[in-house]
């Protein structure tokens, strides 16, 4: 029925054609996992799924561009143009701009890159009269990034005896003050850093009406390089797929599989 499926081996073809269940495709490098994802998108489009109701997440802009170009070669370009495909950060930045007022940010909020964040932290550390040799911007940014990716806000951090005690033990008891000042400065400047794009999406999705809006919007979700997802990304995917329960993720063999209805392991081509 769909000629391009003949280009796949039998295991890949089975993975591509299963569009009624959640599936996890795991295998080593060079086994065709991303190819399965690409062909699955094309198969969904050929099976009358609307492109604007398909969400495909990658980890780099290069990967997203390459995948989209591959899909265009399999189906008409006009069908692909409204596909929601991109990195976690670019896709959820787009959603945050649509819904910015719900979390009290301007729609045209600025996105800080790592250098912007380091420069701001240097200024904060100086203003707090802290020793920059103890509170090195790179290390402080790593601490803040780790907290955000585990959905630990500055407010939660400041009220966690465990985290505060841990910082005292590491002889950096002012991390919480820096994190709070950093958060306040970003907010007052109408800015988010890369980790905020995921943290704020999780915060946004605490609004049930907004969450349901996007749960209903995406009929099918696909994720490349699933082994690289962090806790914040995992929760977003879990929330978005809760209604339709149609999701396909692909990743390396090292990932841990829990509560998946189907596990498909590809053989090397």
Buried (B, 14 or more C-beta within 10 A) or exposed (E): EBEBBEEBEEBBBBBBBBBEEBBBBBBEEEBBBBBBBBBBBBBBBBEEBEBEBBBBBBBEEEBBEBBBEBBBEBBEEEBBEEBBBBBBBBBBBEBBEEBBEBBEBEEEBEBBEEEBBBEBBBBBBEEEEBEEEBBBBEEBBEBBBEBBBEBBBBEEBBEBEEBBEEBEEEEBBBBBBBBBBBBEBBBEEBBBBBBBBBBBBBBBBEEEEBBEBBBEBBBBBBBBBBEEBBEBBEBBBEBBBEBBEBBBBBBBEEBEEEEBEBEBEBEEE
